[in-house]
Amino acid sequence: MLLPNPWQREKLSHIVVTTFHEKGYRDYGKMHRDIPHSLAAGHLLVVYAENVEIEEKDRRLLVFDHDETLPRLRDFREAYGRNLQANGFRPSANGLVRDFRWDAVRFSNKVFAVADAIRRYHTMVDQLIWLDADTVTHRDIPRNFIDKIAPRGNQLAAYLNRRIYPECGWVGYNLRHREILTFVERFEGAYTSGYFQTLKESHDSFVFWKVLQQMEGDGEARFKPLGSNLTKTHVFINSVLGSYMDHLKGDRKQDGKSRRSDLKWNRREAWWQ
């Protein structure tokens, strides 16, 4: 079954997709409990849950078992689970050092979940929104806002650009784009083929960026920027998304809120006061 019964009789304009494991769910995944109510009507929240029982129940919430639903991810982990380079380790003068920029295994969850969801829903829904689980929705998000920032026409995705590789805590995918499955094959294929090992960095945001550059360079698709080329740090809250959401990157999860010092412009929403 692709959709819960009530949704088989209704038109979906967009779906929101995320994933988390048990610790992530306990630490921050429950922040998503308000999303079915705060996002505009006409959407579904799809969670790829890894070894965790989701307590929340809602007619607009669909939960997939991570291990059962993502066999390609399982194969990838079996192939690279003991590979030091694929797990973020690189040799240095002081021995092995670990850095998230090389941790393909850690960030592959998002890639394979996005790929699976796009394949499932690309003939049924207009837009798929990837939203990291460590995100707080602090204000109801109106339908016209979702429509305004959605990718249209030859725009394959709307994304948070910045001075370096993108921030992929939010990506809106145009499921009606003629090359959407081409994008999926290249995004996921960078991992399944081992191509990620040849790249300067191998986390999902860097790989997304390389696929974007290739497709724009070849004239296959355009991508809609929602961020800013003036910053290379916390672009999520310094974009239009910050009016409605907060992304608790890194140790901000412990505080339950991003820092005022993260803001590069004056926000008037109550959350930021």
C-alpha positions in Angstrom: 0.0 0.0 0.0 1.5 3.3 -1.1 -0.8 5.6 0.9 -3.1 5.3 3.9 -6.7 4.7 2.9 -7.9 8.2 3.4 -5.3 9.6 1.1 -6.2 7.2 -1.7 -9.3 9.3 -2.2 -7.7 12.8 -1.9 -5.3 14.7 -4.1 -1.9 15.3 -2.5 0.0 18.4 -3.6 3.1 17.5 -1.6 4.6 15.0 0.8 7.2 15.6 3.5 9.8 12.9 4.0 12.3 12.3 6.9 14.2 9.5 8.6 15.6 8.8 12.1 16.9 6.0 14.3 15.8 5.3 17.9 18.2 7.8 19.6 17.4 10.4 17.1 13.7 9.9 17.7 14.1 10.2 21.4 16.4 13.2 21.2 14.7 15.2 18.4 12.5 13.1 16.2 9.4 13.9 18.3 9.8 17.5 17.2 8.0 16.3 14.0 4.9 15.5 16.0 3.4 18.9 15.2 4.2 18.9 11.5 1.0 17.2 10.3 -0.9 20.1 11.9 1.4 23.0 11.2 2.0 22.3 7.5 -0.6 23.3 4.9 -3.5 21.0 4.2 -3.0 18.5 1.4 0.2 16.8 2.5 1.4 13.6 4.0 4.4 13.1 6.4 6.4 10.0 5.5 8.9 8.7 8.0 11.5 6.0 7.4 12.0 4.7 10.9 15.2 2.8 11.7 14.7 0.3 14.6 12.2 2.5 16.5 8.5 2.4 17.2 6.8 5.7 16.4 4.4 6.6 19.1 2.5 9.4 17.3 -0.6 8.5 15.4 -2.1 10.7 12.7 -4.0 10.0 9.5 -1.4 12.1 7.7 1.5 10.2 9.1 2.9 7.2 7.2 5.7 5.1 8.7 7.9 2.7 6.8 10.3 0.3 8.4 13.7 1.4 7.5 15.3 -2.1 7.1 12.4 -3.6 5.2 11.8 -0.7 2.8 15.4 0.3 1.9 17.1 -2.9 0.6 19.6 -0.9 -1.5 20.7 1.0 1.7 21.1 -2.4 3.4 23.3 -3.6 0.6 25.4 -0.4 0.7 26.0 -0.7 4.4 27.0 -4.3 4.0 29.5 -3.4 1.3 31.0 -0.3 3.0 30.2 -0.7 6.7 33.8 -1.7 7.5 35.4 0.6 5.0 37.2 3.3 7.0 37.1 5.9 4.2 33.3 5.4 3.8 32.9 6.0 7.5 34.7 9.3 7.7 38.2 8.2 8.5 41.3 9.5 6.7 45.0 9.1 7.5 46.9 12.1 8.8 50.3 12.8 10.4 48.7 12.0 13.8 47.0 8.8 12.7 43.4 8.3 11.6 41.1 11.4 11.9 37.4 11.4 11.5 35.3 14.1 9.8 31.6 14.2 8.8 32.6 15.3 5.3 33.8 11.8 4.4 31.1 9.9 6.3 29.1 8.4 3.4 27.7 5.6 5.5 26.2 8.0 8.1 24.6 10.3 5.6 23.5 7.6 3.1 20.2 7.1 5.0 18.9 10.4 3.6 19.9 9.6 0.1 18.3 6.2 -0.1 15.1 7.3 1.7 14.8 10.2 -0.8 15.4 7.9 -3.7 12.8 5.4 -2.5 10.2 8.0 -1.8 10.6 9.7 -5.2 10.2 6.3 -7.0 7.1 5.6 -5.0 5.3 8.9 -5.4 6.5 10.5 -8.6 3.3 9.7 -10.5 1.0 10.6 -7.6 2.3 13.8 -6.0 3.5 17.2 -7.3 6.3 17.9 -4.8 8.3 15.8 -2.3 9.9 17.8 0.5 12.9 16.4 2.3 13.0 17.8 5.9 15.7 16.8 8.4 14.2 15.3 11.6 16.0 17.9 13.9 13.7 20.7 12.7 11.2 22.6 14.8 8.1 24.2 13.1 7.5 27.3 15.3 4.7 28.8 13.2 1.9 27.4 11.0 3.1 27.1 7.4 0.5 28.4 4.9 -0.3 26.6 1.7 0.6 29.7 -0.4 4.2 29.7 1.1 4.7 26.1 0.2 3.5 26.8 -3.3 5.6 30.0 -3.6 8.9 28.2 -2.9 8.2 25.0 -4.8 10.2 24.2 -7.9 8.2 24.7 -11.1 8.6 23.9 -14.8 12.2 23.0 -15.6 13.2 23.4 -12.0 13.9 19.9 -10.7 14.4 21.0 -7.0 14.4 24.0 -4.7 17.4 24.0 -2.3 19.3 26.0 0.2 22.3 27.3 -1.7 25.2 29.0 0.1 28.8 30.0 -0.6 29.9 26.3 -0.2 28.0 23.1 -0.9 24.2 23.4 -0.2 22.4 22.9 3.1 20.1 19.9 2.5 18.0 20.1 5.6 15.2 21.1 3.3 15.0 20.2 -0.4 11.8 20.4 -2.4 11.7 18.0 -5.4 9.5 18.6 -8.5 8.1 15.1 -9.0 6.6 16.1 -12.3 10.0 16.9 -13.8 10.9 14.8 -16.8 14.4 14.0 -15.4 13.4 13.4 -11.8 14.2 9.6 -12.1 17.5 10.5 -13.8 18.4 12.6 -10.8 17.5 9.7 -8.4 19.7 7.3 -10.3 22.7 9.6 -10.2 22.2 10.7 -6.6 21.8 7.1 -5.3 24.1 5.7 -7.8 27.0 7.8 -6.5 26.9 5.6 -3.4 25.9 2.2 -4.9 28.6 2.4 -7.5 31.3 3.6 -5.1 31.8 6.8 -7.1 31.5 8.8 -3.8 35.0 7.6 -2.9 36.5 9.6 -5.8 34.9 12.9 -4.6 36.5 15.6 -2.4 33.7 15.0 0.1 31.1 12.2 0.3 28.2 13.4 2.5 24.8 13.8 0.9 24.9 17.6 0.5 28.2 17.5 -1.4 26.9 14.6 -3.7 23.6 16.5 -4.2 25.7 19.5 -5.3 27.8 17.5 -7.8 24.6 16.0 -9.4 23.1 19.5 -9.5 26.1 21.0 -11.2 26.2 18.2 -13.8 22.5 18.4 -14.6 22.6 22.2 -14.9 25.8 22.1 -16.9 24.3 19.6 -19.4 21.0 21.6 -19.7 18.9 18.7 -18.3 17.4 20.7 -15.5 17.4 23.9 -13.4 17.5 24.2 -9.6 15.7 26.9 -7.6 17.9 28.6 -5.0 16.3 29.4 -1.7 19.4 30.3 0.3 22.1 32.9 -0.1 25.6 33.0 -1.6 26.6 35.5 1.1 26.8 32.9 3.9 28.4 29.5 4.3 27.1 28.6 7.8 23.5 28.3 9.1 21.7 29.2 5.9 18.5 27.3 6.8 17.3 29.9 9.4 18.7 32.8 7.3 16.5 31.8 4.4 12.7 32.2 3.9 12.3 29.0 5.9 13.5 30.7 9.1 10.1 32.5 9.2 8.5 29.2 10.0 11.1 26.7 11.1 14.3 26.3 13.1 17.0 23.7 12.2 18.8 22.4 15.3 22.1 21.7 13.7 24.8 20.0 15.9 24.8 20.9 19.6 21.7 23.2 19.1 19.6 20.1 19.7 20.5 20.3 23.4 19.2 23.9 23.6 16.1 23.2 21.6 16.7 26.3 19.5 19.3 27.9 17.3 21.3 30.8 18.7 20.6 34.5 18.1 24.2 34.8 16.9 23.3 32.4 14.1 21.0 35.0 12.6 22.5 37.2 9.9 19.4 39.4 9.6 16.7 40.8 11.9 13.8 38.4 12.3 10.5 39.6 13.8 8.8 36.2 14.5 8.1 35.5 18.1 10.3 32.4 18.1 13.4 34.5 17.5 12.7 37.2 20.2 
